[in-house]
Amino acid sequence: MTTESGRSDNLAALLRDRAETLTARWVELSAAPLKGRLSVAELDRELTELYSVLLAAVETGNRDAHGSAFADVRALLSDISRRRARAGFTPTETAIGVFALKQAFFELVDRAEGAGLGDVVVLSQLLDALGLWTFESYARAREEVIDEQAEQLLELTTPVVKLWDGVLAVPLVGTLDSARTQVVMEKLLESLVSTGAAHAIIDITGVLAVDTQVAQHLLKTVMAARLMGAECTISGIRPHIAQTIVGLGIEFGDIPTKASLADALRHALKRSGVDFVRADGRR
Amino acid sequence: MTDPSAREDIPITADEDVVRVRQVVRAYAQRAKLGLVDQTKLVTATSELARNTLIYGGGGTATVRLVTEGRRQGVSARFHDEGPGIPDTELALTDGWTSGGGMGLGLSGARRLVDEFELDTEAGRGTTVTVVKWSR
């Protein structure tokens, strides 16, 4: 046990004495793979701070990267990883920041400046654990970004637009699953109430494939709109989609369907008594 | 066919996997030079079958591959699950019949959308459905 703590003290002393050399080399090594996307001054500030908390943790004599002594180090690393993930750096570019210190330390040892094998092993294990921690923080941050985007997408891709007085349209794009349909249905029904529109057009030009689940979702939405007194038209049925719907055997019953949004608008306007006449008097 | 890229296995365990099956099948259909209508038919049929695998079979695997016969190229998709199986295939292939909450057109509709359809099932033994669509 005495040799163990003696070695550790040596590591702490080494890190303290060589702080300047190590930090300088660390910054230099970390900056190279980032190819100037992070200024050296910024990196220097980050790593100097990290170095000081790391040194403080090592000086406690504790060598467990997951222990309470390293809580500050982990917090700071999480912070840095999170920033890197959000700024679009790769996991390698993020973790290299930790592993570069190892490289700097090895070089120090190579010049035989007072570090023993024991110090190398201890620091190496420590930095490996911290490197993995960086990876985990990075992955967590990315997952958060993905979750946010999925939510934004759900909101973004379902706009309800007003085409005319009393005529609303919902252009659907992409995959129509249960969650999306729920959002579409809610938005459409709310808009029907708030605008008092009597016609709604659901445009599926952007929907890649209409299978029975999509059809069922569409039918339910139309039924709900009808219950509220609005008429629904489904538009944007392209030839290959039409043939597939027939093949599947789906029937849209008495729901009016149109090939294009323009046709659907014309249909809705006709139903509400609006007629188009050319300025020169011809139809 | 020894080209390893001419075959892909996709586990089906969640809703997203159904979307993934659709994307893979679409890519294969394009490689087999299927027309837009045939592509859409095949993608829609596999979408139905993948969802059946997920909902009624409790999850399984989809295997998509390129197939050739003489000068024709096609795409084969096989859906396998270890679920409860289908006790009455005649009934299951009837339009409008469903054991769940769907429209009852998935299995029968999928059969109409493809060129070859093979249903291998038995109550308690799981279900395997294989479909093929050929280029014209």
HADDOCK unambig.tbl for C-alpha pairs under 7 A between the chains (distance, minus, plus):
assign (segid A and resid 209 and name CA) (segid B and resid 40 and name CA) 6.58 0.50 0.50
assign (segid A and resid 209 and name CA) (segid B and resid 44 and name CA) 6.15 0.50 0.50
assign (segid A and resid 210 and name CA) (segid B and resid 44 and name CA) 6.80 0.50 0.50
assign (segid A and resid 211 and name CA) (segid B and resid 44 and name CA) 5.50 0.50 0.50
assign (segid A and resid 211 and name CA) (segid B and resid 47 and name CA) 7.00 0.50 0.50
assign (segid A and resid 211 and name CA) (segid B and resid 48 and name CA) 6.69 0.50 0.50
assign (segid A and resid 212 and name CA) (segid B and resid 103 and name CA) 6.61 0.50 0.50
assign (segid A and resid 212 and name CA) (segid B and resid 105 and name CA) 6.81 0.50 0.50
assign (segid A and resid 212 and name CA) (segid B and resid 106 and name CA) 6.37 0.50 0.50
assign (segid A and resid 240 and name CA) (segid B and resid 36 and name CA) 6.70 0.50 0.50
assign (segid A and resid 240 and name CA) (segid B and resid 37 and name CA) 4.57 0.50 0.50
assign (segid A and resid 240 and name CA) (segid B and resid 40 and name CA) 6.58 0.50 0.50
assign (segid A and resid 241 and name CA) (segid B and resid 40 and name CA) 6.97 0.50 0.50
assign (segid A and resid 244 and name CA) (segid B and resid 40 and name CA) 6.83 0.50 0.50
assign (segid A and resid 244 and name CA) (segid B and resid 41 and name CA) 5.31 0.50 0.50
assign (segid A and resid 247 and name CA) (segid B and resid 109 and name CA) 6.32 0.50 0.50
assign (segid A and resid 247 and name CA) (segid B and resid 112 and name CA) 5.81 0.50 0.50
assign (segid A and resid 247 and name CA) (segid B and resid 113 and name CA) 5.61 0.50 0.50
assign (segid A and resid 248 and name CA) (segid B and resid 105 and name CA) 6.57 0.50 0.50
assign (segid A and resid 248 and name CA) (segid B and resid 109 and name CA) 3.88 0.50 0.50
assign (segid A and resid 248 and name CA) (segid B and resid 110 and name CA) 6.38 0.50 0.50
assign (segid A and resid 248 and name CA) (segid B and resid 112 and name CA) 6.65 0.50 0.50
assign (segid A and resid 248 and name CA) (segid B and resid 113 and name CA) 6.68 0.50 0.50
assign (segid A and resid 249 and name CA) (segid B and resid 105 and name CA) 6.78 0.50 0.50
assign (segid A and resid 249 and name CA) (segid B and resid 109 and name CA) 6.08 0.50 0.50
